[in-house]
Amino acid sequence: MVDDGFHDSVLFGNQKPIGPGAQATVAVGPLSLDEPVFVRSVVFHAAVFADGSTFGDPVWAARIQRRRMSAMEALDAELATLIALAPRATGGAITREALVGQLRSEMIERRDRESDQDLRGLIEALHSTVAANLAAVDKPFGESIDRAKSEIRGRRARMANAAAPAGSSAQ
């Protein structure tokens, strides 16, 4: 069984960066007690550092960078939809469910155009975070939309700054 895994603190804020000279531990094993135990091995392929330099297999380094570009494109598309529909949503012309449904439909189209299974999963994961912010019914609809836009802008800024060459700041 082969399963590609990525540790990418740029894409997912809950994954902390691995500092210079530091080590990281990755737990591998069955996802549940009911899953059969497989012999698993972990192979390190590549790293992309904060300054944009890479280490390891150039194909894998390019794959990491492609994941980041795909993530930015997906987030940009969701942000554009939120910005376009926010006035209608806060004005009551579109429901929370309809907005989430519109974003989901667009995500499915974007995902289905992607042939790489990993990128398909990444697009879905990013959409799930945005949808979770919008689905928070304990907050007014406008506040949920603002929170989702803020989350996207924050992630987008992290990604843009990670893509910038050392000593510069991406906008």
C-alpha positions in Angstrom: 0.0 0.0 0.0 1.5 3.4 -1.0 0.1 6.6 0.5 1.7 9.9 -0.2 1.8 12.2 2.8 2.8 15.8 3.0 3.8 18.0 6.0 3.2 21.5 4.8 2.9 24.3 7.3 2.2 26.8 4.6 -1.0 25.0 3.5 -2.2 23.9 6.9 -1.5 26.2 9.9 -1.9 23.3 12.4 1.3 21.8 10.9 4.1 23.7 12.4 7.2 24.5 10.4 10.3 22.4 11.1 13.1 24.7 12.0 16.7 24.5 10.9 18.4 21.5 12.5 15.2 20.3 14.0 13.6 16.9 13.7 10.0 15.9 13.2 8.1 12.8 14.0 5.3 11.4 11.9 3.0 8.8 13.3 2.1 6.0 10.9 -0.1 3.0 11.4 -3.7 1.9 11.3 -6.2 4.7 11.1 -8.5 2.7 13.5 -8.3 -0.4 15.6 -10.4 -2.2 13.0 -7.9 -1.5 10.2 -5.5 -4.4 9.5 -1.9 -3.7 10.4 0.3 -3.1 7.4 4.0 -2.8 7.4 4.7 0.8 6.7 7.8 2.6 5.8 8.3 6.3 5.4 10.6 7.8 2.7 11.6 11.4 2.8 11.5 12.8 -0.7 11.9 16.6 -0.6 11.6 19.8 1.3 10.8 23.4 0.4 12.3 25.8 2.8 11.0 29.2 4.0 13.3 31.0 1.6 12.0 29.1 -1.4 15.1 26.8 -1.8 14.5 23.1 -2.0 16.2 19.9 -0.9 15.8 16.4 -2.2 14.2 15.0 -5.3 13.4 17.8 -7.7 10.3 16.1 -9.0 8.9 15.9 -5.4 10.0 19.5 -4.7 8.1 20.6 -7.8 5.1 18.5 -6.6 5.1 20.4 -3.3 5.2 23.7 -5.1 2.4 22.6 -7.5 0.2 21.7 -4.5 0.7 25.2 -3.1 -0.1 26.8 -6.5 -3.3 24.7 -6.8 -4.3 25.6 -3.2 -3.9 29.3 -4.0 -6.0 29.0 -7.2 -8.7 27.1 -5.3 -8.8 29.7 -2.5 -8.8 32.6 -4.9 -11.8 31.1 -6.7 -13.7 30.6 -3.4 -12.8 34.1 -2.3 -14.0 35.6 -5.6 -17.4 33.8 -5.2 -17.7 35.0 -1.6 -17.0 38.6 -2.6 -19.4 38.4 -5.5 -22.3 36.8 -3.5 -21.8 38.5 -0.1 -24.0 41.5 -0.8 -26.8 39.2 -1.9 -26.3 37.0 1.1 -26.3 39.7 3.7 -29.2 41.4 1.9 -31.2 38.2 2.3 -31.4 37.4 -1.4 -29.4 34.1 -1.0 -29.5 31.7 2.0 -26.6 30.3 3.9 -27.3 26.9 2.4 -27.5 28.3 -1.2 -24.1 30.0 -0.8 -22.5 26.9 0.6 -24.1 24.9 -2.2 -22.8 27.4 -4.8 -19.2 27.1 -3.4 -19.5 23.3 -3.3 -20.7 23.1 -6.9 -17.8 25.3 -8.0 -15.3 23.2 -5.9 -16.6 20.0 -7.5 -16.1 21.4 -11.0 -12.6 22.6 -10.1 -11.8 19.2 -8.4 -13.1 17.2 -11.3 -10.9 19.0 -13.8 -7.9 17.9 -11.8 -6.4 14.5 -12.7 -4.0 14.3 -9.8 -5.8 12.5 -6.9 -3.7 14.3 -4.3 -4.7 17.7 -5.7 -8.3 16.6 -5.8 -8.2 15.8 -2.1 -6.4 19.1 -1.4 -9.1 21.1 -3.2 -11.8 19.3 -1.1 -9.9 19.9 2.2 -9.5 23.6 1.6 -13.2 23.9 0.6 -14.2 22.1 3.8 -12.5 24.7 5.9 -14.3 27.5 4.1 -17.7 25.7 4.2 -17.3 25.1 8.0 -16.8 28.8 8.6 -20.0 29.6 6.6 -22.0 26.8 8.2 -21.5 28.2 11.7 -25.2 29.0 12.4 -24.3 30.3 15.8 -23.1 33.5 14.1 -24.9 36.0 11.9 -24.6 35.1 8.2 -22.6 38.3 7.4 -20.2 37.5 10.2 -19.7 33.9 8.9 -19.0 35.3 5.5 -16.5 37.8 6.8 -14.8 35.1 8.9 -14.6 32.8 5.8 -13.1 35.6 3.7 -10.6 36.4 6.5 -9.6 32.8 6.8 -9.0 32.6 3.0 -7.0 35.8 3.0 -4.9 34.7 5.9 -4.0 31.4 4.2 -3.5 33.1 0.9 -1.0 35.6 2.5 0.9 32.7 4.2 1.2 31.0 0.8 2.2 34.1 -1.1 4.9 34.9 1.6 6.2 31.4 1.4 6.5 31.7 -2.4 8.4 35.0 -2.2 12.2 34.9 -2.6 14.3 35.3 0.6 14.5 38.9 1.7 11.3 40.0 0.0 7.7 40.2 1.0 4.9 39.1 -1.3 1.6 41.0 -1.4 
